[in-house]
Amino acid sequence: MVTTVPEIDRETRFRMYRTMVECRQFEVRAQELFFEGLVRGTTHLGVGQEAVAAGVAAAMREDDYTFCTYRGHNHTLARGVAMAPVFAELFGRATGLLGGKGGSMHLTSVAHGVMGSYAIVGAHLPIALGAAWSAQYRGSGQVAVCFFGDGATNIGAFHEALNMAAVWSAPVVFVCENNQYMEYTPIRAVTAVEHPAADRASAYGLASIVVDGNDVEAVYGVARTAIDAARAGGGPSLIEAVTYRHGGHSRADPGTYRPDDEVATWKARDPIPTFRSRLEAGGVPAADLDAIDAETRDAVAAAEAEARAAPEPAPEVLETQVWTDGGSSWRN
């Protein structure tokens, strides 16, 4: 497992800390608002997994592409998408990121390079490859980064996308967020190898890269190396970030199938206080970090208030944006 921490400038460290805190506070509040009845549909939280989104995003260029799963709040916010339209999307409001029509599982912001959250497990891996091939064809220097869970490593799209990415030497970085569970089933119970993504990398000519997904600096280090290599024509990479979700699979799952001692052990390795302690040990004043925490709380509250005040979508938009031509007429 990669544990080496690269030289990282103060600005990048602060940015990663702020991103993780923002993701955590946003999702904690989103969960509370769900139980208040404001969040429509289901939600899948990434509480405990923030270091993966923050570390990788900090290594990306503004015009790079992000593809993620239905557990995509963190990845969306990490690319710079404002919280208010994300809250509004969760609330089903007209000012939502997708006009209130996509909800939590389909967050998309092309302007920020966030090319969609995908509710079908693994469906986005070939799409991310396609975006990488497009960048390669156009010579744009862009890199596609594709996040997926450990469960996706056991479906065909994972293997098909990796194979063609290697064949085409495409500028794509696949990031497996191994949070130990594929919905309610331990990944180790249905997979023959210890590392479901990294242990299969060699089959496609790729290096086996495993990183501590709760160490944002280590994640940043491997992501920067992989992304820089892809941008320089070095082809694809596969990173397995070992992490843990603090809660259940979705908002309705209490996660009681997980051993209490396992949950406690991972929560003791919470990426945010762990990184904060490292920053303070390195000389960063606690007051500076307290200020980031306070600013983020205020920003979350302001974003929530803005989304609460937003109007419901007008009835006439229900039959728009259904087909590529914008209409709703049935086609066969």
Backbone torsions as a table, in degrees:
resi	resn	phi	psi	omega
1	MET	NA	134.3	179.2
2	VAL	-74.0	123.9	178.6
3	THR	-128.4	-1.4	-178.8
4	THR	-67.5	130.1	179.1
5	VAL	-99.2	120.7	-178.8
6	PRO	-76.2	171.3	172.7
7	GLU	-71.2	121.0	-177.9
8	ILE	-128.2	132.5	-177.4
9	ASP	-72.9	160.8	-175.4
10	ARG	-59.0	-41.0	-177.9
11	GLU	-61.6	-42.9	179.8
12	THR	-66.8	-40.1	177.9
13	ARG	-61.5	-44.7	179.1
14	PHE	-63.7	-39.9	179.7
15	ARG	-61.9	-43.5	-179.4
16	MET	-67.2	-39.7	177.5
17	TYR	-63.4	-45.9	-179.6
18	ARG	-61.4	-42.0	179.9
19	THR	-61.4	-45.6	-179.5
20	MET	-63.4	-42.6	179.8
21	VAL	-64.6	-42.1	178.9
22	GLU	-61.8	-45.9	179.3
23	CYS	-60.6	-45.3	-178.2
24	ARG	-63.1	-50.8	-176.6
25	GLN	-65.8	-36.7	177.6
26	PHE	-62.1	-48.5	-175.0
27	GLU	-71.1	-37.4	176.8
28	VAL	-60.5	-43.8	179.3
29	ARG	-68.6	-37.5	178.1
30	ALA	-60.5	-39.7	178.1
31	GLN	-64.1	-42.7	178.0
32	GLU	-62.6	-40.5	-178.5
33	LEU	-70.6	-28.3	175.1
34	PHE	-61.2	-45.7	-178.4
35	PHE	-71.9	-14.0	172.5
36	GLU	-85.7	-7.4	178.7
37	GLY	90.5	8.1	-178.3
38	LEU	-85.6	-30.4	-178.3
39	VAL	-87.8	124.0	-178.0
40	ARG	-88.8	141.3	179.3
41	GLY	74.5	-165.5	-177.9
42	THR	-94.0	169.2	174.2
43	THR	-140.0	149.4	176.5
44	HIS	-125.4	114.1	-172.1
45	LEU	-93.6	149.7	177.0
46	GLY	-109.8	29.7	178.9
47	VAL	-62.5	123.9	-175.8
48	GLY	103.5	-16.7	-176.6
49	GLN	-109.0	12.7	-171.3
50	GLU	-62.5	-28.0	-175.5
51	ALA	-65.2	-29.2	-179.5
52	VAL	-68.5	-51.4	-179.3
53	ALA	-62.7	-44.7	-176.3
54	ALA	-68.1	-43.0	-177.5
55	GLY	-66.9	-42.9	-179.7
56	VAL	-70.3	-43.7	-178.2
57	ALA	-60.0	-36.7	-179.4
58	ALA	-66.3	-20.7	-179.5
59	ALA	-93.2	-3.7	-175.2
60	MET	-93.5	157.5	173.5
61	ARG	-88.6	155.6	-174.8
62	GLU	-57.5	-33.6	-176.4
63	ASP	-94.6	7.5	175.1
64	ASP	-71.1	165.1	-176.1
65	TYR	-106.6	139.1	172.3
66	THR	-115.4	130.7	171.8
67	PHE	-123.4	133.2	-177.3
68	CYS	-143.5	178.9	-176.7
69	THR	-91.2	-173.3	174.9
70	TYR	-63.4	-15.8	175.2
71	ARG	-93.5	63.8	-166.3
72	GLY	-114.3	7.0	-179.8
73	HIS	-56.3	-49.1	-176.0
74	ASN	-59.3	-44.8	-176.7
75	HIS	-67.0	-35.2	178.7
76	THR	-67.5	-48.8	-179.9
77	LEU	-65.9	-35.9	-177.6
78	ALA	-64.8	-22.9	178.3
79	ARG	-87.9	4.9	174.4
80	GLY	99.0	8.4	177.7
81	VAL	-70.4	135.1	-178.5
82	ALA	-66.5	149.9	-177.1
83	MET	-72.8	-34.4	-175.2
84	ALA	-59.1	-49.2	178.2
85	PRO	-67.8	-23.9	175.8
86	VAL	-73.0	-45.6	174.3
87	PHE	-57.2	-46.3	-177.9
88	ALA	-61.7	-35.5	177.0
89	GLU	-66.0	-41.8	177.2
90	LEU	-63.3	-32.3	-179.8
91	PHE	-81.5	-10.6	-176.3
92	GLY	74.5	33.2	-177.4
93	ARG	-96.4	160.8	-175.7
94	ALA	-64.1	-27.3	-178.8
95	THR	-88.5	7.9	180.0
96	GLY	-64.3	163.1	-177.8
97	LEU	-53.8	-33.2	178.6
98	LEU	-121.0	29.2	179.2
99	GLY	70.3	16.5	179.6
100	GLY	84.1	5.4	-174.5
101	LYS	-99.4	-10.5	-176.0
102	GLY	-102.0	-38.8	-179.8
103	GLY	75.0	-170.7	-172.9
104	SER	-60.6	-35.0	-170.5
105	MET	-87.5	-0.1	-175.3
106	HIS	-132.9	31.3	-177.8
107	LEU	-60.0	131.6	-177.9
108	THR	-146.5	137.2	173.0
109	SER	-148.9	91.2	-176.8
110	VAL	-59.2	-33.3	-179.5
111	ALA	-61.8	-25.3	179.6
112	HIS	-104.2	7.7	-178.5
113	GLY	78.2	9.2	179.4
114	VAL	-90.0	99.8	-169.0
115	MET	-92.6	23.4	171.8
116	GLY	120.5	147.1	166.6
117	SER	-102.9	137.4	-171.3
118	TYR	-118.5	123.0	-176.1
119	ALA	-80.1	-21.5	178.0
120	ILE	-86.6	119.9	-173.9
121	VAL	-57.4	122.1	175.5
122	GLY	80.1	-6.1	-175.0
123	ALA	-62.6	-25.8	-173.7
124	HIS	-86.6	-9.8	-179.0
125	LEU	-62.1	-48.7	175.8
126	PRO	-65.1	-30.9	179.2
127	ILE	-68.3	-41.7	176.0
128	ALA	-61.2	-39.6	176.4
129	LEU	-61.4	-41.5	178.3
130	GLY	-61.4	-40.9	178.0
131	ALA	-65.0	-39.2	178.1
132	ALA	-65.0	-41.7	177.9
133	TRP	-62.2	-40.2	177.3
134	SER	-59.9	-44.9	178.9
135	ALA	-63.1	-40.0	178.5
136	GLN	-63.6	-45.3	-179.4
137	TYR	-62.7	-41.1	-178.6
138	ARG	-81.3	-14.0	-178.0
139	GLY	67.0	32.6	-174.5
140	SER	-80.4	-17.6	-176.4
141	GLY	79.9	5.1	179.5
142	GLN	-77.4	154.0	177.3
143	VAL	-124.4	138.2	174.5
144	ALA	-97.6	131.1	176.5
145	VAL	-115.6	125.5	-174.3
146	CYS	-118.9	116.5	179.2
147	PHE	-97.4	140.3	177.8
148	PHE	-156.3	163.4	-178.3
149	GLY	-90.1	171.2	-178.0
150	ASP	-63.1	-30.8	180.0
151	GLY	-63.8	-28.9	-178.3
152	ALA	-68.6	-16.2	-178.7
153	THR	-71.9	-10.2	-178.7
154	ASN	-104.8	17.0	176.7
155	ILE	-117.7	161.8	-174.2
156	GLY	-61.8	-37.1	-175.9
157	ALA	-60.1	-32.7	177.7
158	PHE	-60.2	-50.4	-176.0
159	HIS	-71.7	-38.1	179.3
160	GLU	-64.9	-42.9	-178.8
161	ALA	-67.6	-42.6	179.2
162	LEU	-64.5	-41.6	-179.2
163	ASN	-61.3	-50.2	-178.0
164	MET	-69.3	-33.2	176.8
165	ALA	-60.7	-41.1	179.0
166	ALA	-70.0	-41.0	179.3
167	VAL	-61.3	-42.3	-178.4
168	TRP	-87.6	-5.9	-174.6
169	SER	51.0	47.9	-173.9
170	ALA	-76.7	148.4	179.1
171	PRO	-80.7	72.2	-179.1
172	VAL	-132.7	140.2	176.5
173	VAL	-117.9	117.4	177.9
174	PHE	-92.1	127.6	-178.6
175	VAL	-121.6	110.1	176.7
176	CYS	-88.1	118.0	174.0
177	GLU	-89.1	89.9	-177.4
178	ASN	-82.2	94.2	179.2
179	ASN	-96.5	18.1	171.3
180	GLN	82.7	-18.0	-174.6
181	TYR	-132.0	131.6	172.1
182	MET	-97.3	93.8	-169.9
183	GLU	63.0	-101.7	-177.2
184	TYR	-109.0	-1.9	-173.9
185	THR	-105.7	128.7	175.9
186	PRO	-60.6	130.5	-178.9
187	ILE	-58.7	-32.5	-178.3
188	ARG	-67.4	-19.5	-178.4
189	ALA	-77.8	-16.6	-174.7
190	VAL	-129.3	9.4	-177.6
191	THR	-130.6	133.5	-171.8
192	ALA	-76.7	-21.2	-177.0
193	VAL	-106.9	158.0	-176.9
194	GLU	-68.1	-42.8	-178.9
195	HIS	-110.4	100.8	-169.9
196	PRO	-60.8	-27.2	177.5
197	ALA	-96.9	-57.7	-172.5
198	ALA	-63.4	-35.6	-178.0
199	ASP	-71.1	-10.8	178.1
200	ARG	-102.9	-4.1	-175.3
201	ALA	-60.6	-39.0	-175.5
202	SER	-63.5	-23.7	178.2
203	ALA	-63.9	-20.5	-179.6
204	TYR	-114.7	16.6	176.8
205	GLY	76.5	17.8	-178.2
206	LEU	-105.2	154.5	177.5
207	ALA	-71.9	150.7	175.5
208	SER	-86.7	109.6	-177.4
209	ILE	-117.4	114.7	175.9
210	VAL	-120.5	130.3	-178.1
211	VAL	-130.9	150.8	174.3
212	ASP	-68.5	104.5	-176.8
213	GLY	-71.2	-4.5	175.7
214	ASN	-99.3	2.3	178.4
215	ASP	-110.6	99.4	-172.5
216	VAL	-62.2	-33.0	-180.0
217	GLU	-71.6	-38.9	177.2
218	ALA	-66.2	-40.8	177.1
219	VAL	-60.9	-46.7	178.9
220	TYR	-57.3	-42.0	-177.7
221	GLY	-61.6	-50.4	-178.9
222	VAL	-69.9	-34.2	179.3
223	ALA	-66.5	-43.1	180.0
224	ARG	-62.0	-42.4	178.7
225	THR	-62.4	-46.3	-177.8
226	ALA	-67.8	-43.0	-178.5
227	ILE	-68.2	-42.4	178.1
228	ASP	-62.3	-39.7	179.4
229	ALA	-65.2	-43.9	179.1
230	ALA	-62.4	-40.6	-179.1
231	ARG	-66.8	-30.2	-178.6
232	ALA	-86.9	4.5	178.9
233	GLY	94.8	12.5	-177.0
234	GLY	-83.7	1.2	176.0
235	GLY	85.9	-170.1	-172.7
236	PRO	-80.8	163.8	173.3
237	SER	-138.0	156.9	175.4
238	LEU	-127.2	119.4	-179.6
239	ILE	-114.4	130.4	173.0
240	GLU	-107.5	113.4	-179.7
241	ALA	-100.5	113.4	-176.8
242	VAL	-84.7	118.4	-174.1
243	THR	-145.7	-162.8	-175.4
244	TYR	-162.1	134.0	173.8
245	ARG	-88.3	133.9	-176.9
246	HIS	-70.6	-31.8	-178.2
247	GLY	-104.7	-165.6	179.6
248	GLY	-78.0	-174.9	-177.9
249	HIS	-61.2	-45.0	179.5
250	SER	-137.1	-179.7	-174.3
251	ARG	-62.0	-23.5	-176.7
252	ALA	-93.9	0.9	-174.4
253	ASP	-103.6	115.9	179.7
254	PRO	-76.5	-9.6	176.8
255	GLY	69.1	28.1	-175.5
256	THR	-71.8	-9.8	178.3
257	TYR	-75.6	-7.8	-179.1
258	ARG	-95.8	136.4	179.1
259	PRO	-60.9	139.4	-177.9
260	ASP	-59.6	-39.8	-178.1
261	ASP	-69.0	-31.6	176.5
262	GLU	-65.1	-46.6	179.2
263	VAL	-61.1	-44.1	-178.9
264	ALA	-63.7	-39.6	179.9
265	THR	-63.3	-43.7	-179.4
266	TRP	-72.1	-37.6	178.7
267	LYS	-65.5	-27.5	175.8
268	ALA	-68.4	-16.8	178.0
269	ARG	-106.3	27.5	178.9
270	ASP	-49.2	126.1	-174.3
271	PRO	-64.6	-26.4	-175.7
272	ILE	-76.8	-56.4	176.7
273	PRO	-63.0	-30.2	177.8
274	THR	-63.0	-46.1	179.8
275	PHE	-69.3	-38.1	178.5
276	ARG	-60.8	-44.1	178.9
277	SER	-60.8	-38.7	178.6
278	ARG	-66.3	-40.8	178.9
279	LEU	-63.1	-44.8	-179.6
280	GLU	-65.4	-39.0	178.3
281	ALA	-64.7	-26.3	179.1
282	GLY	-86.9	3.1	175.3
283	GLY	106.7	0.9	178.1
284	VAL	-75.6	125.0	-179.9
285	PRO	-62.0	137.7	178.8
286	ALA	-58.4	-32.1	-179.0
287	ALA	-62.6	-34.8	179.0
288	ASP	-65.6	-39.9	179.5
289	LEU	-74.4	-35.4	174.6
290	ASP	-60.8	-37.2	179.8
291	ALA	-64.9	-40.3	177.4
292	ILE	-63.7	-42.9	178.7
293	ASP	-59.3	-45.8	-178.0
294	ALA	-67.4	-42.7	178.7
295	GLU	-61.5	-38.4	-179.6
296	THR	-68.8	-41.6	177.1
297	ARG	-58.6	-43.7	178.7
298	ASP	-63.7	-40.1	-178.8
299	ALA	-66.9	-40.0	177.9
300	VAL	-64.1	-43.8	179.8
301	ALA	-63.1	-42.1	179.6
302	ALA	-66.1	-40.5	179.3
303	ALA	-65.4	-40.8	177.8
304	GLU	-62.2	-44.8	-179.7
305	ALA	-61.4	-41.8	179.1
306	GLU	-63.2	-42.1	-179.4
307	ALA	-69.6	-37.9	177.9
308	ARG	-60.4	-36.4	-176.6
309	ALA	-82.2	-7.7	-176.5
310	ALA	-72.2	149.9	-179.2
311	PRO	-77.3	159.8	171.6
312	GLU	-71.8	153.6	176.8
313	PRO	-63.0	145.8	177.6
314	ALA	-70.7	145.7	-177.7
315	PRO	-56.2	-33.2	-175.3
316	GLU	-67.4	-14.2	-179.8
317	VAL	-82.9	-8.5	-176.9
318	LEU	-59.7	-35.0	-176.2
319	GLU	-100.3	18.4	176.2
320	THR	-107.5	160.7	178.1
321	GLN	58.0	32.9	179.3
322	VAL	-94.1	-38.8	177.4
323	TRP	-120.1	171.8	-176.3
324	THR	-62.3	-26.1	178.6
325	ASP	-88.5	2.0	178.0
326	GLY	89.6	-12.1	-177.2
327	GLY	-87.8	-175.9	-178.1
328	SER	-126.9	8.2	-179.8
329	SER	-67.7	140.5	-177.5
330	TRP	-68.5	138.8	175.5
331	ARG	-125.9	150.0	178.1
332	ASN	-131.5	NA	NA
